[in-house]
Amino acid sequence: MEIFPIIAELGKFGKRTIEVSVFKEDTGREEFSTPNDAIFFTINGQTHATIGRSFLKTKANLHYLADSLLVHIDCTDVETNLREKTFMPSRDRMRENEVSKEIEAVLAEELGRHEGLRQLNKKRREEQISRNPEDTRFLEGIISKLIKKNRSILGYLGTDGNIKDDSDIGDLVAKEYAGKWMPTYLKVRGQQIKQIAINSYARITFETDAPNDYFSRESEKGSFIIYPDLMKSYHIWNGRITAKLFPSRKAKVGDIKDVIAMLTRHNFEPLVVEFRIKYVEPKDSGSKIKLPYLPSLAKIKKYQLPQPVLVYKEKKEGCRTWAEIKKDDGSSWCGEDIAKVVPSGDSKGVDIFINMDADVFHDFLNRQHLTKKKQEFIKKSWQSAIFLNSLVIYNDLAKMEKGELLPDVIKSVSKVVLDLMCNDAFLKELEKAED
């Protein structure tokens, strides 16, 4: 088990330590938590509210890591009146109000932006995704042809933010890092003058040789201080401290202020580094309507398809099995399941799992008298139809924050998709109707 402490200001709850525990992948959820709950708010060791595991998947974008996470926040010293306004008497959840909304917003950002958690999520994804270059090339060919006739498909490949992000979050196999029990240096990364928009914030990164548990260990732990107090959160990971700084209330565009960062050390002088911040023009609120950018066909190659993952009942090379794909309730896939779409953790990219042994697919094949060549054609038709329908439907549902409905919706679509695409008798009837 690894522990990732994040110190953050949770709205009116004030500065809290968000204690994130990551368990080994083969550790069952029932060994450290309840099946559906992942975030626990406690008072004197007793749980007073929880947030479901789906929050980690949909809000923090840590889908591949979510089943191994336990998040704990001690609220013992939160003002009693505020606790009563936030926690339900049933002690199972928070009331829906501005306080809880702000807490959830901070949690989603701090968990989702933590370099260590993102790195582990990416590593788990690489271990679970089976890539088959032949399947990917086939779908790329299908999409390229469709784009020529329907440019709106580009919106689902990245122009609306669903393109894969290759931002650097570290190696998949993290380099061994231990740090020194008592850190020896602290320095700010990058330029010495940091810019902060007066209506936004900036994340400033510092380098040190402190260990990852420096802010949470039992003895001789340290703390990180910014003066003036502009900091809303900070965490350490593999020699880097990331601090979230907000502008002061009196900030004006063009102001340049001196800032001191301090890393405390037990029985030693603190480590200190100075830098400056410059307040700049406010960021665009996004109120202006922006037309979607549709690139020329010559640039289509820059668009990357979501990763298709084919799933079979039994093991096949380059594919996954039913037993390896888990539903939200922890059970494995079966013949009734069709597809699921999972945020990849790379910005807003997704992975699409397709059941190639679905009951409805085999039922269609059994109703036909087909040659092997025709069966292979229908197999490709099923793969491309489920892939495209899942991609489009999930994106539209996600805009309404209902992406979790995709598995049920695609079951309905799957019942007719092959009859519409591959039923010769049906197509002939349509031709007669046109005549």
BAROMAR-774834 format. One record per residue (C-alpha): x, y, z; residue in three letters. Coordinates in pm, whole numbers, padded with zeros to 5 digits, always signed. Layout:
<rs>
XYZALA
...
</rs>
This chain:
<rs>
+00000+00000+00000MET
+00119+00351-00085GLU
-00008+00671+00078ILE
-00036+00999-00109PHE
-00109+01292+00126PRO
-00254+01608-00028ILE
-00291+01920+00187ILE
-00572+02133+00049ALA
-00825+02395+00152GLU
-01166+02226+00128LEU
-01379+02537+00110GLY
-01538+02625+00444LYS
-01390+02310+00598PHE
-01054+02485+00588GLY
-00718+02323+00531LYS
-00743+01942+00544ARG
-00510+01652+00478THR
-00657+01435+00203ILE
-00505+01096+00280GLU
-00508+00881-00033VAL
-00420+00512+00007SER
-00346+00303-00302VAL
-00374-00073-00257PHE
-00229-00344-00478LYS
-00440-00434-00779GLU
-00517-00785-00653ASP
-00652-00653-00321THR
-01031-00687-00310GLY
-01230-00374-00230ARG
-01402-00552+00058GLU
-01064-00581+00235GLU
-01026-00205+00285PHE
-01362-00044+00205SER
-01723-00104+00111THR
-01801-00210-00249PRO
-01932+00130-00358ASN
-01773+00387-00125ASP
-01422+00527-00168ALA
-01405+00868+00005ILE
-01470+00881+00381PHE
-01522+01186+00603PHE
-01466+01099+00969THR
-01514+01263+01308ILE
-01326+01107+01599ASN
-01267+00799+01387GLY
-01636+00752+01300GLN
-01761+00783+00941THR
-02007+01071+00897HIS
-02028+01085+00517ALA
-01899+00904+00210THR
-01863+00965-00162ILE
-01901+00678-00406GLY
-01626+00514-00606ARG
-01784+00638-00929SER
-01669+00990-00829PHE
-01307+00880-00873LEU
-01386+00741-01217LYS
-01597+01019-01363THR
-01486+01333-01176LYS
-01120+01263-01093ALA
-01062+01068-01417ASN
-00888+00782-01234LEU
-01100+00496-01370HIS
-00827+00232-01383TYR
-00709+00311-01031LEU
-01044+00377-00863ALA
-01107+00023-00737ASP
-00776+00032-00546SER
-00820+00373-00381LEU
-00929+00471-00032LEU
-00952+00842+00049VAL
-00982+00962+00409HIS
-01047+01315+00539ILE
-01047+01382+00914ASP
-01308+01647+00999CYS
-01288+01624+01378THR
-01189+01988+01427ASP
-01437+02131+01176VAL
-01683+02368+01344GLU
-01978+02170+01485THR
-02245+02394+01331ASN
-02082+02360+00988LEU
-02057+01982+01021ARG
-02427+01957+01104GLU
-02515+02165+00798LYS
-02301+01943+00575THR
-02335+01583+00699PHE
-02666+01396+00697MET
-02794+01240+01023PRO
-02781+00902+00846SER
-02401+00947+00817ARG
-02397+00802+00466ASP
-02356+01116+00254ARG
-02331+01494+00250MET
-02622+01729+00202ARG
-02646+01885-00142GLU
-02549+02247-00082ASN
-02279+02498-00175GLU
-02042+02365+00092VAL
-02050+02007-00036SER
-02029+02118-00400LYS
-01712+02314-00327GLU
-01562+02020-00138ILE
-01632+01785-00428GLU
-01489+02031-00681ALA
-01163+02061-00485VAL
-01138+01684-00439LEU
-01193+01618-00809ALA
-00919+01860-00911GLU
-00663+01767-00646GLU
-00701+01392-00700LEU
-00717+01422-01077GLY
-00412+01651-01099ARG
-00183+01453-00867HIS
+00114+01336-01075GLU
+00164+01016-00878GLY
-00200+00908-00902LEU
-00214+00989-01274ARG
+00105+00794-01330GLN
-00029+00487-01149LEU
-00362+00516-01333ASN
-00175+00520-01664LYS
+00035+00221-01559LYS
-00277+00022-01461ARG
-00435+00113-01794ARG
-00136-00010-01992GLU
-00153-00339-01801GLU
-00525-00383-01872GLN
-00546-00265-02233ILE
-00469-00524-02500SER
-00379-00364-02831ARG
-00435-00527-03167ASN
-00281-00313-03445PRO
-00491-00489-03710GLU
-00818-00390-03539ASP
-00698-00032-03494THR
-00596+00001-03860ARG
-00932-00140-03970PHE
-01126+00116-03766LEU
-00899+00400-03876GLU
-00979+00309-04237GLY
-01352+00307-04167ILE
-01339+00643-03986ILE
-01127+00806-04258SER
-01386+00713-04521LYS
-01674+00832-04306LEU
-01507+01167-04236ILE
-01501+01248-04607LYS
-01882+01233-04609LYS
-01955+01343-04252ASN
-01712+01600-04110ARG
-01906+01620-03781SER
-01740+01293-03675ILE
-01423+01496-03613LEU
-01596+01640-03307GLY
-01581+01298-03145TYR
-01215+01249-03231LEU
-01078+01552-03057GLY
-01211+01888-03171THR
-01441+01891-02869ASP
-01161+01795-02634GLY
-01177+01418-02675ASN
-00840+01380-02847ILE
-00564+01187-02672LYS
-00332+01405-02468ASP
+00035+01310-02474ASP
+00124+01542-02188SER
+00417+01417-01986ASP
+00314+01266-01654ILE
+00623+01055-01610GLY
+00741+00710-01706ASP
+00497+00421-01680LEU
+00746+00242-01459VAL
+00833+00505-01203ALA
+01200+00544-01134LYS
+01301+00435-00788GLU
+01281+00736-00560TYR
+01350+00739-00189ALA
+01461+01091-00102GLY
+01649+01185+00212LYS
+01499+01157+00558TRP
+01580+01522+00618MET
+01573+01726+00293PRO
+01879+01931+00203THR
+01756+02171-00064TYR
+01455+02353-00206LEU
+01437+02543-00534LYS
+01166+02672-00763VAL
+01142+02518-01109ARG
+01142+02731-01420GLY
+01150+03108-01435GLN
+01176+03311-01118GLN
+00876+03528-01208ILE
+00550+03331-01217LYS
+00238+03472-01380GLN
-00107+03447-01222ILE
-00423+03577-01388ALA
-00614+03790-01137ILE
-00927+03574-01181ASN
-00753+03235-01178SER
-00464+03050-01012TYR
-00128+02895-01094ALA
+00039+02568-00998ARG
+00401+02629-00901ILE
+00648+02340-00885THR
+00947+02318-00652PHE
+01233+02069-00646GLU
+01359+01902-00329THR
+01504+01574-00206ASP
+01238+01515+00061ALA
+01070+01169+00058PRO
+00710+01122-00056ASN
+00585+01074+00301ASP
+00757+01385+00435TYR
+00430+01564+00511PHE
+00249+01261+00659SER
+00500+01036+00837ARG
+00465+00971+01209GLU
+00786+01138+01328SER
+00988+01442+01225GLU
+00749+01534+00946LYS
+00769+01872+00781GLY
+00534+02125+00630SER
+00536+02363+00337PHE
+00462+02733+00383ILE
+00411+03018+00136ILE
+00432+03380+00249TYR
+00218+03577+00189PRO
-00044+03306+00235ASP
-00166+03257-00122LEU
-00154+02877-00120MET
-00471+02665-00134LYS
-00311+02320-00169SER
+00017+02135-00199TYR
+00155+01783-00231HIS
+00488+01613-00289ILE
+00574+01339-00537TRP
+00917+01207-00632ASN
+01113+01518-00542GLY
+00861+01774-00663ARG
+00631+01986-00451ILE
+00332+02124-00640THR
+00158+02424-00482ALA
-00164+02588-00598LYS
-00147+02967-00556LEU
-00434+03213-00585PHE
-00404+03592-00628PRO
-00453+03814-00326SER
-00780+04004-00293ARG
-00600+04332-00363LYS
-00422+04202-00673ALA
-00404+04438-00970LYS
-00290+04368-01324VAL
+00080+04449-01356GLY
+00164+04412-00986ASP
+00481+04215-00910ILE
+00510+04071-00559LYS
+00790+03894-00372ASP
+00701+03548-00239VAL
+00884+03321+00004ILE
+00850+02941+00005ALA
+00960+02754+00316MET
+01008+02381+00379LEU
+01027+02317+00753THR
+01270+02063+00904ARG
+01255+01912+01253HIS
+01543+02046+01468ASN
+01697+02214+01161PHE
+01666+02552+00997GLU
+01393+02555+00731PRO
+01483+02551+00363LEU
+01384+02878+00198VAL
+01356+02994-00162VAL
+01234+03328-00294GLU
+01057+03402-00622PHE
+00818+03660-00763ARG
+00467+03654-00902ILE
+00325+03889-01160LYS
-00048+03946-01185TYR
-00170+03944-01545VAL
-00493+04004-01735GLU
-00791+03786-01636PRO
-00844+03467-01829LYS
-01127+03449-02080ASP
-01436+03327-01898SER
-01539+03134-02207GLY
-01864+03325-02241SER
-01802+03391-02609LYS
-01945+03134-02846ILE
-01667+02963-03037LYS
-01728+02786-03365LEU
-01583+02435-03381PRO
-01254+02410-03564TYR
-01266+02163-03852LEU
-00920+02102-03998PRO
-00851+02022-04360SER
-00854+01657-04462LEU
-00477+01678-04501ALA
-00451+01714-04124LYS
-00682+01428-04029ILE
-00386+01203-03952LYS
-00328+01411-03640LYS
-00652+01281-03494TYR
-00623+00968-03287GLN
-00900+00715-03243LEU
-01008+00605-02897PRO
-00845+00272-02815GLN
-01064-00026-02921PRO
-01039-00328-02690VAL
-01197-00651-02814LEU
-01333-00882-02545VAL
-01406-01255-02587TYR
-01543-01520-02355LYS
-01217-01714-02376GLU
-00862-01588-02407LYS
-00743-01473-02750LYS
-00414-01311-02839GLU
-00428-00932-02824GLY
-00774-00934-02661CYS
-00933-00943-02316ARG
-01167-01199-02161THR
-01505-01163-01992TRP
-01348-01251-01657ALA
-01104-00960-01687GLU
-01370-00694-01746ILE
-01553-00581-01435LYS
-01883-00397-01406LYS
-01944-00127-01147ASP
-02091-00385-00909ASP
-01771-00591-00927GLY
-01916-00876-01135SER
-01756-00992-01460SER
-01890-00947-01809TRP
-02120-01205-01963CYS
-02308-01257-02290GLY
-02560-00985-02208GLU
-02297-00709-02205ASP
-02219-00521-02526ILE
-01971-00240-02463ALA
-01838+00006-02213LYS
-01644+00330-02251VAL
-01374+00416-02000VAL
-01189+00749-01961PRO
-00827+00669-02038SER
-00685+00922-01794GLY
-00506+01105-02078ASP
-00692+01434-02081SER
-01037+01344-02218LYS
-00946+01036-02421GLY
-01147+00715-02387VAL
-01105+00340-02433ASP
-01392+00141-02587ILE
-01441-00223-02482PHE
-01646-00433-02729ILE
-01795-00775-02651ASN
-01721-00995-02953MET
-01903-01291-02795ASP
-02222-01105-02706ALA
-02539-01315-02711ASP
-02715-01081-02953VAL
-02422-01105-03197PHE
-02415-01486-03194HIS
-02794-01502-03216ASP
-02779-01302-03539PHE
-02513-01532-03685LEU
-02715-01841-03592ASN
-03020-01704-03774ARG
-02825-01672-04098GLN
-02679-01925-04339HIS
-02344-01768-04404LEU
-02012-01849-04561THR
-01696-01792-04359LYS
-01623-01483-04566LYS
-01969-01342-04492LYS
-01930-01421-04121GLN
-01602-01229-04115GLU
-01774-00935-04285PHE
-02050-00935-04022ILE
-01791-00958-03745LYS
-01621-00644-03877LYS
-01961-00475-03916SER
-02045-00553-03552TRP
-01708-00424-03433GLN
-01729-00095-03624SER
-02099-00036-03547ALA
-02064-00092-03172ILE
-01743+00114-03166PHE
-01895+00415-03344LEU
-02230+00402-03164ASN
-02058+00373-02826SER
-01826+00663-02905LEU
-02102+00899-03016VAL
-02360+00801-02753ILE
-02107+00816-02468TYR
-01987+01162-02569ASN
-02342+01294-02585ASP
-02435+01134-02252LEU
-02115+01263-02090ALA
-02212+01620-02177LYS
-02512+01567-01949MET
-02291+01388-01692GLU
-02472+01061-01762LYS
-02195+00863-01927GLY
-02257+00571-01691GLU
-02581+00497-01882LEU
-02389+00389-02193LEU
-02377+00011-02114PRO
-02758-00003-02089ASP
-02825+00223-02387VAL
-02591+00031-02617ILE
-02771-00293-02527LYS
-03084-00152-02689SER
-02894-00032-02996VAL
-02726-00372-03039SER
-03059-00551-03080LYS
-03121-00395-03423VAL
-02784-00273-03551VAL
-02692-00589-03745LEU
-03043-00631-03885ASP
-03018-00281-04028LEU
-02666-00322-04164MET
-02640-00682-04276CYS
-02990-00813-04347ASN
-03013-00870-04724ASP
-03388-00931-04717ALA
-03449-00607-04527PHE
-03230-00408-04768LEU
-03414-00555-05068LYS
-03748-00453-04915GLU
-03617-00099-04879LEU
-03514-00098-05244GLU
-03862-00215-05348LYS
-04022+00058-05137ALA
-03814+00320-05319GLU
-03927+00183-05657ASP
</rs>
